[in-house]
Amino acid sequence: MPAGSLDGFWSHSVEETLARLDTTPQGLSSRDAARRLAEVGRNVAVEPTRRRLLARIGRRLIEPLIAILIVAALISGATGDWGASASS
């Protein structure tokens, strides 16, 4: 089954969707299931890759609003306004 072949499946009839999936209301036969398993492989969810903590923090720090707030806090601290830099 090509990727995207079920786009808008909810707008099609049950019969049309079953035909696109090459199946029946009773499901696949054992032979069809075995053939699809051999062709496509197991239906396994792909786990997302875990990002390292430092990489996640780095991505957050380069967001524009966060960067502006950090720069404002540094400027406040450099000019001696410690109260403003601590609350930023």
Order of alpha helices (4+ residues) and beta strands (2+ residues): alpha-alpha-alpha-alpha-alpha
